Amino acid sequence: MDIRSLQQFLTLAESLHFGRASDACHISPSTLSRTIRQLEETLSAPLFERDNRHVSLTPQGKRFQAYARDAIEQWETVCHALMEETHSLSGAISIYCSVTASYSFLYELLSDFRVRHPRIEIKLHTGDPAESTARVLSGEEDMAITPRPRTLPDALAFKPMTTSPLVFITPRDGAAWLPETPDIPTPSQWRGVPMILSESGLAREHSDTWFKALGVTPQIYAQVAGNEAIVSMVGLGFGVGVVPKIVLDNSPLIDRIRILPVKPELPHYDVGLCVAQRRLKSPLISALWAEV
């Protein structure tokens, strides 16, 4: 079977840019346009709305996107199952994680796996962990290393790999706005403290809950995507941040940071591997899942 047209459609549906999509598919933009036009003619429905500046999916395109993902997943599952019978798995697995997770967990996770399955290609994408579960659920990624959300969606499977506390961090040299008695917090101490927090995600949820319990609306200096950037901004003296301790332990800026002994402490959270439940049917995915 030739499923290249579905793969090319999905690439365009995710990037919404003919140039980037054609580069990713290693074809010319005119070839990609011809593929999409042939699909639309076959389906008798427009899949994309496009002009000189914008590309977007039509309602029919969104419906076909779900079909294309399912069709490719089923095709890959059959192919991999047949490969498994010959003990020779091959293909690609995409993994999404933060920069810290890429060097904290991936080597241990993949070192033995690569020896056993040398024909499996790993495609690594790094970014804000707050986006992890959404990217897995949407089908953009096969797996993600991520904090376990407070409520795990039924469609996701999660395996813990480690536990990390969330900590308040400050510049090592101190600042005039730091609370004098963080172990005995009072609203007056925290109202004027510039905070550098995640834009979203579990760390932000726990931070908001902590300040709400104190009866304070935090003074937000910056909202940042990615914990590593929070460490950098705190090291530069811009404010107090909240990050997983594992990020601080692996940061090259650890000598410029100190942990603020705040009470009550923020919760610990589990960091682990997540995957869509339906993807566990794939022999490639289940082989890597078994490594954890």
N, C-alpha and C positions, 0 to 999 in steps of 0.2 A: 504493500500500500504506500501511496505517496501522500504524506500528511504535511508536506512543506507549506502548502497554501494556508492551512490552519495555523501553523506555527508563525508564519509571516503575518497573518491577520492579528494574532495575539500580541506579537511584538509591537505592531502599530497601535493596537488598542491600549497598550500600557504606556507607550511613549507619546502617542498623539503627535508624532512628528515624522514626516516621511523620510527626511534625511537621516535622522538618528536610527529609525527603524530599519532602513535599507542598509545602513552601515552594520548594524547588529546582525542582520541576516546575510551579509556579504553579497548583496545584490545591488543593482542600480535602482534609483528612485523610480525610473520608468517601468522597470520590471515589477517592482512592488505595486505600483499603480495599476498595472495590467492584471496582477493577481487579484487585487481587491475588486476591480471592475468585473472580472470573470465570476468571482464569488457572488457579487451583487446581481449579476445577470442570471446565475444559476438559481439564486434564492428569490429572484423577482422582488427584492427589497433593498433599500439603501442601508448600508451599514455605517457609513460615516457622513457627517456634514463637514464640508471643507470649502475654504476660500483661500485667498492668497496669504492669510495670516494665521488662521486657526483650523484645527482639526478636532472634531469631537464625535463621540459615538451617538448614533441615533438610538431610540428605544429598541428597534429591531437589532441594532448592533450589540447592545448590551445583552439581549437575550441570546444572540448567537455567540457572544463571548463565553457565556456560561456553558453552552453546548460544546464549543471548541475545546475548552479546558477539560471537560469531562471526557470527550472523545480521545484527546491526546493521552490523558491519564490512563484510560482503559487500554489504549494501544500499547503504552509503555509497560503497563502491568502484565499484559500477555507476553510481550517480548522478553521482559525480564524473568518471567516465570519459566519460559522456555530456556533462557540462558542458565537459570538456576539449576535446571535439570542436568546441564552439562558442566555445572560447577565453574562457570566463567561469566560472572556478572560484568556488564559494561554499561556505560551511560554517564549521566551527569546528575549531581545533587547540588542544589543551591542552598547555601546557609547564610542567614543574616544574623549579625551580632554587633555589639559595640566594639570599638577599638580595643578596650581593655580585655573583653572576652576573647578577642582573636588571639591574644598572646597569653592569656591566663588559662584557657581551656582547650583550645583547638589542637595544640600539639599532642597533648595527652589523649584527646579523643580520637585523633586521626592517625597517630603514628602506627599502631598495630593494624588499624583498618586498612591503611594504604598498602601494607605488606600483603595482607590477605586478598585485597581486591585492587590490584594495580591498574585495572582497566576502567575503574570508576573515576570520573573527573569531578573535582570539587570546585564549585563556583562560589567564591566568598564575596559577600557584600557587607560593608560596615556602615553604621549609622546610629541614630538615636534609638535606644532600646524601647522607648515608649511606642515606637511604630512596629515592633516585632510581631505581636499577635495579629494585628490587622493585615500585615503583609503575608503571613502564613495563611490566614483565613481566606484572603482574596485570591490565593494561588500564585502570588508574585514570587514567593519563596517556598521551597520544600520544607525547610526547617529553620528554627531560630534558637539562639541561646539568649534567654531572657529571664527577667524576674517573673515569678509566678504571680499572675494578677489576683487581686482580692477574690474575684469571682471568676473561676475558669469556665469559659464557654464550653458547652456540651460538645461542640464540634472539634475541640482541641484535646490532644493528649499531652501530658507533661511529665517529664522525668527529672527529679532534682539532681543536681550535681554538687552543689555546695550551698552554704548559708552565709549571708553577709549582713552585718548590722548597718543601719543608716546612721551617719554621724554628722554633727554640725562641725564645720571646719572654719578656721580663721587664719589670717596672716600670722606667721610666727612672731613677727616683731610687734604685734598688738596694734591697737587703734583706740582713739578716744571714745568711740561709740560702742565699744564692747561691753556687754553686761558685766557688772562687777561680781555678782554672785549667780552664775549660771545654774548652779546646783539648787538654788532657791529662786526660781524665776518669778518675776513680778511684771505686770503689764507695763509699768513705767520704764523698766529697764529695756524692754524690747521694742517699744513704739518707734524709737528713732534709729534702730539698727538697719542698715541697708542690707537687704537679702538678695542673694543670687540663687535662683531656683530653676528647676527644670520647667520647661513649658508645659509638660504633661507627664503622665505616667505614674507609677507607683510611688516614687520618691516624692513627687509633688502632692499626691493625695495624702500621704502620711504627714508631710510638712503642714499642709492646710489644716488637717485635723489637729495637729499639735498647737498651732496658733489659735485655732477656734476654741480649744479647751482653755487656753490662757486668757481668752477674751480680748485678743489683739488682732487687728488687721495688719499684716506685715507690710513694711515699707519695701516695695519691690524695686531694687536697683536695676536688675536685669533678669529676663527670662531666657534661658539658654537651652538649646537642643544639644544634648550630649553631656555626660558627666565630666568628661575630660576637660571640656571648656570651662566648666564651673571651677574646677581646681585651678586652672590658669588664672581666672579672674580674681579668685580669692588670693592667690599668691601675689598678684599685683596690688592687693590692698583695697579692692573695690567694695568688699563687703563680706558677709558671712554666707557660706554655702551649705547645702545639704547634699551629701553624696554617699553611695555605698562605700564602706571601708575598703573593700577589695579594690576599688578604683584608686583610692589614695595610696594603698600599699604598693600598687604597681606604677605609680606616677613618677616621672623624673623630677617633679617639683616637690616631692615629699619633704625635703629639707626646708622648704619655705612655708610649710603649713603646720598647724597644730590642731589637734582635736579639742573642741570646746566641751568640757564635761557637763553637758546639759541634763537636767532632770525635769520631768521624767524622760527616760531615754526613748528614742524612736524605735519602732519594731524592727526585728530582723526580718529578712525575707529570703525565700528560696530562689536560687538561680539554677536554671536547668534548661533542658532541651525540650522544645515544643514542636508539634507537628499536627497537621489536620488528621483527624481520626481516619478519614477515608484514604489518606495517602499511606497508611500503614499496610495496605494491601500490596503495595509495591515491594518486590523483593529487595530493591536497592535501598529504599527507605528503612525497611524492617531490618536489613543487615546493619546499617549504621545505628539504628535505634537500639539494637541489641548490645552495642558497645558500651552504652551508658550503664 
